[in-house]
Amino acid sequence: MPRYWGCPLMAPDATTPRDLLDLFTRHAQAAGAQIVQVADVAAAVATIATISDGPLRCTAATQARYPALGPALIAAGLPLAVAEEIAAGLPDPPTLAATLAGGTGLVTAYAGIAETGSLVLADDGLAPRLVSMLPDMCIVLLPGAALLPALDDAARLLIDLDRAGHRYVSFVTGPSRTADIERVLTIGVQGPKELYIIITAAEEGDATYDQPTR
């Protein structure tokens, strides 16, 4: 059986939501991500309040997907800035990048890939993309209904994202890491040093991307 990060890619019986969640968690943790499962927005807010460090910024998509999250974070003493609103006053890309660097980025994943522990992120502008790339810590909200078994199963999702105009699509597996210099592994040189994945409970209306049986 193929292996990834020292773990089998797919368990032969990984077909139920619980199986997919367990498999995704195992591979994501093996890649260096931290996994937290929450039942509601209140639990997500408590988790974010505990782990976030520095300025907290989110994408407009995250604000739209979880409308109660922003007010709850502000009530908890965590001012939340929206990347697109920041960008509206900073048309110069280098200045925008410098402003969004560091601190904590809060984004939403369109899917999680169980066989690799990867996240599918998609944006339609520079500012939301930078929120996942430039902070020291990236917190990703992943709807529990959006777990896919394998990379091949993301094909329909990629088509849908392209049709929706999302031109910045990334598959993210663990925090940033590189060993380009003298083969010494370094974390956080080309992206976030820490990656937290908060898996939210499935809700009515959550998107799913079921694929035909292969």
Residue frames as a rotation matrix with the C-alpha (Angstrom) as fourth column:
MET 1
0.575 0.818 0.000 0.00
0.818 -0.575 0.000 0.00
0.000 0.000 -1.000 0.00
PRO 2
-0.008 -0.582 0.813 1.37
0.434 -0.734 -0.522 3.47
0.901 0.349 0.259 -0.84
ARG 3
0.207 0.005 -0.978 2.54
0.971 -0.123 0.205 5.51
-0.120 -0.992 -0.031 2.11
TYR 4
0.187 -0.097 0.978 2.60
0.297 -0.943 -0.150 9.25
0.936 0.319 -0.148 2.86
TRP 5
0.052 -0.289 0.956 4.42
-0.791 -0.596 -0.137 10.84
0.610 -0.749 -0.259 5.81
GLY 6
-0.852 -0.510 0.116 5.04
-0.479 0.673 -0.564 7.29
0.210 -0.536 -0.818 7.03
CYS 7
-0.387 0.800 0.458 1.33
-0.371 0.320 -0.872 6.38
-0.844 -0.508 0.172 7.08
PRO 8
-0.588 0.288 0.756 -0.74
0.717 0.618 0.322 4.22
-0.375 0.731 -0.570 4.69
LEU 9
-0.976 0.209 0.064 -2.47
-0.141 -0.826 0.545 6.47
0.167 0.523 0.836 2.17
MET 10
-0.148 0.989 0.024 -5.87
-0.873 -0.142 0.467 4.83
0.465 0.048 0.884 2.34
ALA 11
-0.718 0.090 0.690 -7.39
-0.380 0.780 -0.497 2.29
-0.583 -0.619 -0.526 4.66
PRO 12
-0.949 0.312 -0.030 -9.45
0.133 0.485 0.865 -0.17
0.284 0.817 -0.502 2.58
ASP 13
-0.222 0.925 -0.309 -12.51
0.944 0.284 0.171 0.37
0.246 -0.253 -0.936 4.80
ALA 14
-0.735 -0.092 -0.672 -12.28
0.364 -0.889 -0.277 4.20
-0.572 -0.448 0.687 5.04
THR 15
-0.668 0.567 0.483 -15.78
0.544 -0.071 0.836 4.80
0.508 0.821 -0.261 3.69
THR 16
0.381 0.845 -0.375 -17.85
0.888 -0.221 0.404 6.21
0.259 -0.487 -0.834 6.55
PRO 17
0.648 -0.105 0.754 -17.61
-0.079 -0.994 -0.070 9.83
0.757 -0.014 -0.653 7.75
ARG 18
0.886 -0.333 0.323 -15.96
-0.339 0.010 0.941 8.60
-0.316 -0.943 -0.104 10.96
ASP 19
0.529 -0.707 0.469 -13.39
0.728 0.662 0.176 6.63
-0.435 0.249 0.865 8.96
LEU 20
0.385 -0.354 0.852 -12.58
0.664 -0.535 -0.522 9.64
0.641 0.767 0.029 6.78
LEU 21
0.813 -0.049 0.580 -12.25
-0.359 -0.826 0.434 11.91
0.458 -0.561 -0.689 9.81
ASP 22
0.799 -0.535 0.275 -9.90
-0.015 0.439 0.898 9.49
-0.601 -0.722 0.343 11.54
LEU 23
0.378 -0.670 0.639 -7.80
0.909 0.400 -0.118 9.05
-0.176 0.625 0.760 8.41
PHE 24
0.526 -0.141 0.839 -7.62
0.321 -0.880 -0.349 12.79
0.788 0.453 -0.417 7.72
THR 25
0.909 -0.148 0.390 -6.66
-0.410 -0.482 0.774 13.49
0.074 -0.863 -0.499 11.33
ARG 26
0.676 -0.678 0.288 -3.89
0.376 0.653 0.657 10.87
-0.634 -0.336 0.697 11.31
HIS 27
0.220 -0.619 0.754 -2.30
0.965 0.022 -0.263 12.16
0.146 0.785 0.601 8.11
ALA 28
0.619 0.041 0.785 -2.69
0.115 -0.993 -0.039 15.85
0.777 0.115 -0.619 8.96
GLN 29
0.920 -0.293 0.259 -1.06
-0.318 -0.177 0.931 15.32
-0.227 -0.940 -0.256 12.36
ALA 30
0.503 -0.771 0.390 1.75
0.695 0.629 0.347 13.33
-0.513 0.097 0.853 10.77
ALA 31
0.184 -0.393 0.901 2.42
0.808 -0.462 -0.366 16.37
0.560 0.795 0.233 8.55
GLY 32
-0.760 -0.611 -0.221 2.65
0.606 -0.545 -0.579 18.65
0.233 -0.574 0.785 11.58
ALA 33
-0.381 0.705 0.598 -0.86
-0.267 -0.703 0.659 20.12
0.885 0.091 0.456 11.76
GLN 34
-0.976 0.201 0.083 -2.82
-0.049 0.171 -0.984 20.40
-0.212 -0.965 -0.157 14.99
ILE 35
-0.564 0.820 -0.095 -6.41
0.142 0.209 0.968 19.10
0.813 0.532 -0.234 14.85
VAL 36
-0.914 0.405 0.040 -9.31
-0.129 -0.194 -0.972 20.30
-0.386 -0.894 0.229 16.99
GLN 37
-0.607 0.790 0.079 -12.90
0.512 0.313 0.800 19.10
0.607 0.527 -0.595 16.61
VAL 38
-0.942 0.331 -0.059 -15.68
-0.181 -0.648 -0.740 21.42
-0.283 -0.686 0.670 17.75
ALA 39
-0.498 0.837 0.228 -19.44
0.808 0.543 -0.228 21.10
-0.315 0.070 -0.947 17.98
ASP 40
0.614 0.765 0.193 -20.44
0.789 -0.588 -0.179 24.73
-0.023 0.262 -0.965 17.46
VAL 41
0.404 -0.423 0.811 -19.28
0.256 -0.799 -0.544 28.32
0.878 0.428 -0.214 16.97
ALA 42
0.837 -0.056 0.544 -18.88
-0.506 -0.459 0.730 28.88
0.209 -0.886 -0.413 20.70
ALA 43
0.747 -0.590 0.305 -16.40
0.283 0.698 0.657 26.03
-0.601 -0.405 0.689 20.92
ALA 44
0.402 -0.600 0.692 -14.55
0.850 -0.037 -0.526 27.33
0.341 0.799 0.495 17.85
VAL 45
0.609 -0.130 0.783 -14.30
-0.167 -0.985 -0.033 30.79
0.776 -0.110 -0.621 19.42
ALA 46
0.892 -0.267 0.363 -12.93
-0.350 0.096 0.932 29.32
-0.284 -0.959 -0.008 22.64
THR 47
0.572 -0.700 0.427 -10.31
0.713 0.682 0.162 27.39
-0.405 0.212 0.890 20.67
ILE 48
0.371 -0.406 0.835 -9.28
0.632 -0.549 -0.548 30.39
0.681 0.731 0.053 18.56
ALA 49
0.787 -0.029 0.617 -9.06
-0.377 -0.813 0.443 32.58
0.489 -0.581 -0.651 21.67
THR 50
0.848 -0.453 0.275 -6.72
-0.038 0.466 0.884 30.04
-0.529 -0.760 0.378 23.26
ILE 51
0.326 -0.757 0.567 -4.33
0.775 0.557 0.298 29.47
-0.541 0.342 0.768 20.37
SER 52
0.707 -0.036 0.706 -4.27
0.559 -0.583 -0.590 32.72
0.433 0.811 -0.392 18.35
ASP 53
0.119 -0.763 -0.635 -1.24
0.783 -0.321 0.532 34.96
-0.610 -0.561 0.560 18.67
GLY 54
-0.853 -0.465 -0.237 -0.91
0.264 -0.777 0.572 38.55
-0.450 0.425 0.785 17.46
PRO 55
-0.476 0.693 -0.541 -3.33
-0.759 -0.635 -0.145 40.37
-0.444 0.342 0.828 15.14
LEU 56
-0.478 0.429 0.767 -6.20
0.355 0.893 -0.277 38.17
-0.803 0.140 -0.579 13.99
ARG 57
-0.434 0.291 -0.853 -7.32
-0.781 -0.593 0.196 38.50
-0.448 0.751 0.485 10.36
CYS 58
-0.221 0.442 0.869 -9.84
0.276 0.883 -0.379 36.50
-0.935 0.156 -0.317 8.36
THR 59
-0.978 -0.015 0.206 -11.18
0.206 -0.141 0.968 36.30
0.014 0.990 0.141 4.83
ALA 60
-0.527 0.845 -0.087 -14.58
-0.846 -0.532 -0.040 37.59
-0.080 0.052 0.995 3.72
ALA 61
-0.149 0.446 -0.883 -15.48
-0.432 0.773 0.464 34.00
0.889 0.451 0.078 2.79
THR 62
-0.713 -0.152 -0.684 -14.89
0.487 0.595 -0.639 32.89
0.505 -0.789 -0.350 6.38
GLN 63
-0.913 0.400 -0.083 -16.99
-0.234 -0.678 -0.696 35.74
-0.335 -0.616 0.713 7.69
ALA 64
-0.291 0.837 -0.463 -19.81
-0.922 -0.116 0.370 34.80
0.256 0.534 0.806 5.29
ARG 65
-0.239 0.143 -0.961 -19.62
-0.103 0.980 0.171 31.08
0.966 0.140 -0.219 6.07
TYR 66
-0.223 0.105 -0.969 -19.60
0.916 0.364 -0.171 31.63
0.334 -0.926 -0.177 9.85
PRO 67
0.015 0.256 0.966 -21.46
0.203 -0.947 0.248 34.94
0.979 0.193 -0.066 10.40
ALA 68
0.924 0.377 0.056 -21.65
0.011 -0.174 0.985 34.50
0.381 -0.910 -0.165 14.19
LEU 69
0.415 -0.833 -0.365 -17.91
0.883 0.466 -0.061 33.96
0.221 -0.297 0.929 14.50
GLY 70
-0.333 -0.612 0.718 -16.72
0.466 -0.768 -0.438 37.57
0.819 0.189 0.541 14.13
PRO 71
0.252 0.493 0.833 -19.07
-0.479 -0.684 0.550 39.12
0.841 -0.538 0.064 16.72
ALA 72
0.962 0.111 -0.250 -18.31
0.131 0.616 0.777 36.27
0.240 -0.780 0.578 19.14
LEU 73
0.142 -0.983 -0.121 -14.56
0.918 0.176 -0.356 36.77
0.371 -0.060 0.927 18.77
ILE 74
-0.325 -0.207 0.923 -14.92
0.050 -0.978 -0.202 40.53
0.944 -0.019 0.328 19.29
ALA 75
0.639 0.642 0.423 -17.05
-0.435 -0.152 0.888 39.87
0.634 -0.751 0.182 22.38
ALA 76
0.850 -0.384 -0.360 -14.27
0.520 0.719 0.461 37.60
0.082 -0.580 0.811 23.64
GLY 77
0.680 -0.581 -0.448 -11.78
-0.148 -0.707 0.692 40.46
-0.718 -0.404 -0.566 23.29
LEU 78
-0.315 -0.771 0.553 -10.28
0.496 0.363 0.789 39.38
-0.809 0.523 0.268 19.97
PRO 79
0.246 0.387 -0.889 -10.74
-0.500 -0.735 -0.458 42.11
-0.830 0.557 0.013 17.35
LEU 80
-0.047 -0.163 0.985 -11.10
0.617 0.771 0.157 40.47
-0.786 0.615 0.064 13.95
ALA 81
-0.129 -0.073 -0.989 -10.06
-0.578 -0.805 0.135 42.30
-0.806 0.589 0.061 10.78
VAL 82
0.663 0.418 0.621 -11.18
0.278 0.632 -0.723 41.22
-0.695 0.652 0.303 7.30
ALA 83
-0.286 -0.926 0.246 -8.42
0.582 0.036 0.812 40.96
-0.761 0.375 0.529 4.70
GLU 84
-0.169 0.278 0.945 -10.49
0.954 -0.197 0.228 42.34
0.249 0.940 -0.232 1.84
GLU 85
0.869 0.494 -0.028 -11.42
0.477 -0.822 0.311 45.41
0.131 -0.283 -0.950 3.90
ILE 86
0.358 -0.841 -0.405 -7.76
0.230 -0.341 0.911 46.01
-0.905 -0.420 0.072 4.72
ALA 87
-0.423 -0.561 0.712 -6.87
0.784 0.168 0.598 45.65
-0.455 0.811 0.369 1.03
ALA 88
0.468 0.698 0.542 -9.46
0.870 -0.470 -0.147 48.26
0.151 0.541 -0.828 0.04
GLY 89
0.979 -0.111 -0.172 -7.31
-0.050 -0.944 0.327 50.94
-0.198 -0.311 -0.929 1.68
LEU 90
0.090 -0.995 0.045 -3.98
-0.407 0.004 0.913 49.49
-0.909 -0.101 -0.405 0.58
PRO 91
0.905 0.368 -0.215 -3.94
-0.326 0.272 -0.906 49.09
-0.275 0.889 0.366 -3.21
ASP 92
0.195 -0.915 -0.354 -0.17
-0.909 -0.033 -0.415 48.61
0.368 0.402 -0.838 -3.30
PRO 93
0.727 0.181 -0.662 0.58
-0.101 0.982 0.158 44.83
0.679 -0.048 0.732 -3.09
PRO 94
-0.284 -0.885 -0.370 3.90
0.343 0.266 -0.901 45.14
0.895 -0.383 0.228 -1.19
THR 95
-0.692 0.093 0.716 2.28
-0.598 -0.629 -0.497 47.34
0.404 -0.772 0.491 1.46
LEU 96
0.430 0.902 0.016 -0.66
-0.811 0.379 0.446 44.95
0.397 -0.205 0.895 1.72
ALA 97
0.436 -0.341 -0.833 1.70
0.179 0.940 -0.291 41.99
0.882 -0.022 0.471 2.13
ALA 98
-0.666 -0.738 0.107 3.66
0.091 -0.223 -0.971 43.77
0.740 -0.637 0.215 4.85
THR 99
-0.384 0.611 0.693 0.42
-0.871 -0.489 -0.051 44.61
0.307 -0.623 0.719 6.67
LEU 100
0.657 0.735 -0.169 -0.91
-0.668 0.671 0.321 41.05
0.349 -0.098 0.932 6.57
ALA 101
-0.027 -0.753 -0.657 2.39
-0.075 0.657 -0.750 39.42
0.997 0.029 -0.074 7.53
GLY 102
-0.914 -0.402 0.063 2.69
-0.120 0.118 -0.986 37.88
0.389 -0.908 -0.156 10.99
GLY 103
-0.437 0.769 0.467 -0.01
-0.866 -0.218 -0.451 37.32
-0.245 -0.601 0.761 13.55
THR 104
-0.646 0.327 0.689 -2.79
0.147 0.940 -0.308 34.81
-0.749 -0.098 -0.656 12.93
GLY 105
-0.723 0.443 -0.531 -4.75
-0.671 -0.265 0.693 34.15
0.166 0.857 0.489 9.75
LEU 106
-0.473 0.671 0.571 -8.23
-0.107 0.599 -0.794 32.62
-0.874 -0.436 -0.212 9.90
VAL 107
-0.587 0.206 -0.783 -9.52
-0.808 -0.105 0.579 30.97
0.037 0.973 0.228 6.72
THR 108
0.287 0.745 0.602 -12.03
-0.579 0.636 -0.510 28.36
-0.763 -0.202 0.614 5.60
ALA 109
-0.828 -0.552 0.099 -11.15
-0.300 0.585 0.754 25.23
-0.474 0.594 -0.650 3.63
TYR 110
-0.065 0.794 -0.604 -13.39
-0.994 0.003 0.111 24.03
0.091 0.608 0.789 0.84
ALA 111
0.829 0.309 -0.466 -12.41
-0.288 0.950 0.119 20.43
0.479 0.036 0.877 1.50
GLY 112
0.110 -0.811 0.575 -10.04
-0.880 0.190 0.436 18.12
-0.462 -0.554 -0.693 3.33
ILE 113
0.328 -0.094 -0.940 -8.36
-0.673 0.675 -0.302 15.15
0.663 0.731 0.158 1.62
ALA 114
0.859 0.127 0.496 -8.32
-0.486 0.504 0.714 12.13
-0.160 -0.854 0.495 3.91
GLU 115
0.871 -0.491 -0.003 -5.56
0.470 0.835 -0.286 10.17
0.143 0.247 0.958 2.18
THR 116
-0.036 -0.947 0.319 -2.98
0.650 -0.265 -0.712 12.95
0.759 0.182 0.625 2.63
GLY 117
0.078 0.127 -0.989 -4.36
0.930 -0.366 0.027 15.19
-0.358 -0.922 -0.147 5.39
SER 118
-0.849 -0.442 0.289 -4.39
0.526 -0.747 0.406 18.08
0.036 0.497 0.867 2.91
LEU 119
-0.055 0.799 -0.599 -6.66
0.402 -0.532 -0.746 21.13
-0.914 -0.282 -0.292 2.83
VAL 120
-0.290 0.048 0.956 -8.15
0.935 -0.201 0.293 22.65
0.206 0.978 0.013 -0.32
LEU 121
-0.126 0.179 -0.976 -8.02
0.425 -0.879 -0.217 26.45
-0.896 -0.442 0.035 -0.11
ALA 122
-0.300 0.080 0.951 -9.41
0.940 -0.144 0.308 28.67
0.162 0.986 -0.032 -2.85
ASP 123
-0.080 0.208 -0.975 -9.58
0.419 -0.880 -0.222 32.44
-0.904 -0.427 -0.016 -3.17
ASP 124
0.471 0.299 0.830 -10.45
0.882 -0.167 -0.440 34.97
0.007 0.939 -0.343 -5.85
GLY 125
0.842 -0.227 0.490 -8.07
-0.110 -0.961 -0.255 37.74
0.528 0.161 -0.834 -4.84
LEU 126
-0.082 -0.994 -0.073 -4.63
0.030 0.071 -0.997 38.49
0.996 -0.084 0.024 -3.45
ALA 127
-0.255 -0.045 0.966 -5.66
-0.835 -0.494 -0.244 39.63
0.488 -0.868 0.088 0.05
PRO 128
0.690 0.548 0.473 -7.48
-0.718 0.602 0.351 36.44
-0.093 -0.582 0.808 1.13
ARG 129
0.756 -0.486 -0.439 -4.69
0.179 0.798 -0.575 34.33
0.630 0.356 0.690 -0.31
LEU 130
-0.203 -0.898 0.390 -2.08
-0.219 -0.347 -0.912 36.22
0.954 -0.271 -0.126 1.70
VAL 131
0.242 0.372 0.896 -4.04
-0.936 -0.153 0.316 35.62
0.255 -0.915 0.312 4.90
SER 132
0.978 0.126 0.165 -3.24
-0.166 0.953 0.252 31.91
-0.125 -0.274 0.954 4.62
MET 133
0.651 -0.759 0.030 0.36
0.504 0.402 -0.764 32.38
0.568 0.512 0.644 3.45
LEU 134
-0.028 -0.752 0.659 1.95
0.013 -0.660 -0.751 35.22
1.000 -0.012 0.028 5.43
PRO 135
0.642 0.249 0.725 0.84
-0.671 -0.275 0.689 34.84
0.371 -0.929 -0.010 9.07
ASP 136
-0.547 -0.801 0.242 3.02
-0.806 0.427 -0.410 33.02
0.225 -0.419 -0.880 11.59
MET 137
-0.796 0.390 0.463 -0.01
0.058 0.811 -0.583 30.92
-0.603 -0.437 -0.668 12.47
CYS 138
-0.656 0.648 -0.386 -2.83
-0.618 -0.169 0.768 29.83
0.433 0.742 0.511 10.19
ILE 139
-0.656 0.574 0.490 -6.11
-0.144 0.542 -0.828 28.58
-0.741 -0.613 -0.273 11.61
VAL 140
-0.826 0.359 -0.435 -8.29
-0.433 0.092 0.897 26.77
0.362 0.929 0.079 9.09
LEU 141
-0.260 0.839 0.477 -11.97
-0.631 0.226 -0.742 26.06
-0.731 -0.494 0.471 9.63
LEU 142
-0.889 -0.074 -0.451 -12.93
-0.398 0.612 0.683 22.81
0.226 0.787 -0.574 7.91
PRO 143
0.077 0.979 0.190 -16.61
-0.997 0.076 0.011 21.81
-0.003 -0.190 0.982 7.69
GLY 144
-0.378 -0.251 0.891 -16.98
-0.496 0.868 0.034 18.22
-0.782 -0.429 -0.452 8.79
ALA 145
0.569 0.692 0.444 -19.10
0.045 0.513 -0.857 17.43
-0.821 0.508 0.261 5.72
ALA 146
0.815 -0.241 -0.527 -16.30
-0.576 -0.444 -0.686 18.46
-0.069 0.863 -0.501 3.35
LEU 147
-0.109 -0.868 0.484 -13.95
-0.603 0.445 0.662 15.50
-0.790 -0.220 -0.572 3.78
LEU 148
0.645 0.210 -0.735 -13.05
-0.749 0.365 -0.553 13.64
0.152 0.907 0.392 0.58
PRO 149
0.924 -0.248 0.293 -11.47
0.110 0.902 0.416 10.18
-0.367 -0.352 0.861 0.53
ALA 150
0.110 -0.911 0.398 -8.66
0.797 0.320 0.511 10.76
-0.593 0.261 0.762 -1.97
LEU 151
-0.540 -0.428 -0.725 -6.95
-0.034 -0.850 0.527 13.33
-0.841 0.309 0.444 -4.18
ASP 152
-0.937 0.203 0.284 -8.74
0.327 0.226 0.917 11.97
0.122 0.953 -0.278 -7.25
ASP 153
-0.125 0.975 -0.186 -12.07
0.992 0.125 -0.010 12.76
0.014 -0.186 -0.983 -5.58
ALA 154
-0.156 0.001 -0.988 -11.24
0.371 -0.927 -0.059 16.49
-0.915 -0.376 0.145 -5.58
ALA 155
-0.830 -0.247 0.500 -11.64
0.541 -0.140 0.829 16.70
-0.135 0.959 0.250 -9.37
ARG 156
0.039 0.927 0.374 -15.30
0.871 -0.215 0.442 17.76
0.490 0.308 -0.816 -9.29
LEU 157
0.546 0.127 -0.828 -14.54
0.680 -0.644 0.349 20.31
-0.489 -0.754 -0.438 -6.57
LEU 158
-0.492 -0.813 -0.311 -11.75
0.402 -0.529 0.747 21.86
-0.772 0.243 0.587 -8.65
ILE 159
-0.645 0.353 0.677 -14.13
0.686 -0.122 0.717 22.19
0.336 0.928 -0.164 -11.60
ASP 160
0.446 0.880 -0.166 -16.72
0.851 -0.359 0.382 23.88
0.277 -0.312 -0.909 -9.38
LEU 161
0.274 -0.422 -0.864 -14.14
0.563 -0.658 0.499 26.27
-0.780 -0.624 0.057 -7.92
ASP 162
-0.789 -0.577 0.211 -12.91
0.478 -0.362 0.801 27.22
-0.386 0.733 0.561 -11.38
ARG 163
-0.305 0.768 0.564 -16.45
0.768 -0.152 0.622 27.89
0.563 0.623 -0.543 -12.57
ALA 164
0.641 0.555 -0.530 -17.02
0.768 -0.479 0.426 30.06
-0.018 -0.680 -0.733 -9.49
GLY 165
0.757 -0.354 0.550 -14.04
0.009 -0.835 -0.550 32.20
0.653 0.422 -0.629 -10.44
HIS 166
0.834 -0.515 0.197 -11.59
-0.250 -0.036 0.967 31.04
-0.491 -0.856 -0.159 -7.78
ARG 167
0.790 -0.566 -0.235 -8.19
-0.239 0.069 -0.969 31.38
0.565 0.821 -0.081 -9.43
TYR 168
-0.263 -0.876 0.404 -5.98
-0.819 -0.019 -0.574 30.90
0.510 -0.481 -0.713 -6.37
VAL 169
0.839 0.535 -0.099 -6.34
-0.433 0.767 0.474 27.23
0.330 -0.355 0.875 -5.43
SER 170
-0.254 -0.957 0.142 -3.90
-0.835 0.143 -0.531 25.53
0.488 -0.254 -0.835 -3.08
PHE 171
0.695 0.277 -0.663 -3.51
0.104 0.874 0.474 22.10
0.711 -0.398 0.579 -1.54
VAL 172
0.050 -0.641 0.766 -1.97
-0.800 -0.485 -0.354 22.67
0.598 -0.595 -0.537 1.90
THR 173
0.658 0.070 -0.750 -0.46
0.245 0.922 0.301 19.83
0.712 -0.381 0.589 3.91
GLY 174
0.344 -0.502 -0.794 0.91
0.936 0.122 0.329 20.82
-0.068 -0.856 0.512 7.29
PRO 175
0.716 -0.175 -0.676 2.80
0.040 -0.956 0.289 24.02
-0.697 -0.234 -0.678 8.15
SER 176
0.847 -0.444 -0.291 5.36
-0.446 -0.297 -0.844 25.47
0.289 0.845 -0.450 5.75
ARG 177
0.567 -0.720 0.400 8.56
-0.036 0.463 0.886 23.44
-0.823 -0.517 0.236 5.58
THR 178
0.866 -0.378 -0.327 11.66
-0.372 -0.050 -0.927 23.38
0.334 0.924 -0.184 3.40
ALA 179
0.618 -0.752 0.229 15.00
0.212 0.441 0.872 21.62
-0.757 -0.491 0.432 3.35
ASP 180
0.947 -0.199 0.251 16.50
0.212 -0.197 -0.957 23.47
0.239 0.960 -0.144 0.37
ILE 181
0.448 -0.812 0.373 19.50
-0.727 -0.574 -0.376 24.75
0.520 -0.103 -0.848 2.32
GLU 182
-0.560 -0.826 0.061 21.98
-0.742 0.468 -0.481 21.98
0.368 -0.315 -0.875 3.12
ARG 183
-0.244 0.560 -0.792 19.05
0.028 0.821 0.571 19.55
0.969 0.117 -0.216 3.49
VAL 184
-0.956 -0.018 -0.292 18.22
0.293 -0.028 -0.956 20.95
0.009 -0.999 0.032 6.92
LEU 185
-0.166 0.981 0.106 14.48
0.815 0.076 0.575 20.91
0.556 0.181 -0.811 7.60
THR 186
-0.981 -0.095 -0.170 13.21
0.171 -0.841 -0.514 24.36
-0.094 -0.533 0.841 8.54
ILE 187
-0.183 0.983 -0.017 9.64
0.983 0.182 -0.031 25.21
-0.028 -0.023 -0.999 9.52
GLY 188
0.505 0.626 -0.594 7.95
0.662 -0.723 -0.198 28.49
-0.554 -0.293 -0.779 8.63
VAL 189
-0.559 -0.781 -0.278 10.37
0.375 -0.538 0.755 29.97
-0.739 0.318 0.594 6.10
GLN 190
-0.984 0.160 0.082 7.92
0.032 -0.295 0.955 30.12
0.177 0.942 0.285 3.19
GLY 191
-0.101 0.994 0.037 4.63
-0.085 -0.046 0.995 30.22
0.991 0.097 0.089 5.08
PRO 192
0.556 0.427 0.712 3.00
-0.691 -0.239 0.683 29.74
0.462 -0.872 0.163 8.49
LYS 193
-0.608 -0.788 0.097 5.03
-0.663 0.436 -0.608 28.09
0.437 -0.434 -0.788 11.24
GLU 194
-0.846 0.396 0.356 1.91
-0.047 0.611 -0.790 26.63
-0.531 -0.685 -0.499 12.81
LEU 195
-0.634 0.700 -0.329 -1.21
-0.474 -0.016 0.880 25.16
0.611 0.714 0.342 11.22
TYR 196
-0.795 0.504 0.337 -4.34
-0.140 0.388 -0.911 24.50
-0.590 -0.772 -0.238 13.25
ILE 197
-0.745 0.623 -0.238 -7.31
-0.157 0.183 0.971 22.78
0.648 0.760 -0.039 11.66
ILE 198
-0.728 0.613 0.307 -10.63
-0.403 -0.020 -0.915 23.27
-0.555 -0.790 0.261 13.45
ILE 199
-0.886 0.448 -0.120 -13.11
0.180 0.572 0.800 20.72
0.427 0.687 -0.588 12.16
THR 200
-0.688 0.694 0.213 -16.62
-0.698 -0.551 -0.457 22.06
-0.199 -0.463 0.863 12.59
ALA 201
-0.505 0.591 0.629 -19.71
0.187 0.786 -0.589 19.92
-0.843 -0.180 -0.507 12.98
ALA 202
-0.872 0.239 0.426 -21.67
0.451 0.055 0.891 19.28
0.190 0.969 -0.156 9.79
GLU 203
-0.543 0.725 -0.425 -24.63
-0.107 -0.561 -0.821 21.59
-0.833 -0.400 0.382 9.35
GLU 204
0.290 0.740 0.607 -27.62
0.674 0.292 -0.678 21.59
-0.679 0.606 -0.414 7.04
GLY 205
0.980 0.117 -0.161 -26.63
-0.035 -0.695 -0.718 23.08
-0.196 0.709 -0.677 3.72
ASP 206
0.130 -0.991 -0.013 -22.95
-0.444 -0.070 0.893 22.16
-0.886 -0.110 -0.449 3.95
ALA 207
0.465 -0.040 -0.884 -21.45
-0.878 0.110 -0.466 21.36
0.116 0.993 0.016 0.55
THR 208
0.219 -0.457 0.862 -20.39
-0.173 0.852 0.495 17.81
-0.960 -0.257 0.107 -0.14
TYR 209
0.100 -0.290 -0.952 -18.55
-0.988 -0.142 -0.061 16.50
-0.118 0.946 -0.301 -3.19
ASP 210
0.283 0.080 0.956 -19.52
-0.228 0.974 -0.014 12.87
-0.932 -0.214 0.294 -3.59
GLN 211
-0.358 -0.507 -0.784 -17.77
-0.902 -0.028 0.430 11.09
-0.240 0.861 -0.448 -6.40
PRO 212
0.639 0.543 -0.545 -18.82
-0.682 0.728 -0.074 8.05
0.356 0.419 0.835 -8.43
THR 213
0.653 -0.391 0.648 -17.49
-0.253 0.694 0.674 4.76
-0.713 -0.605 0.355 -7.12
ARG 214
0.158 -0.694 -0.702 -14.18
-0.986 -0.150 -0.074 3.98
-0.054 0.704 -0.708 -8.80
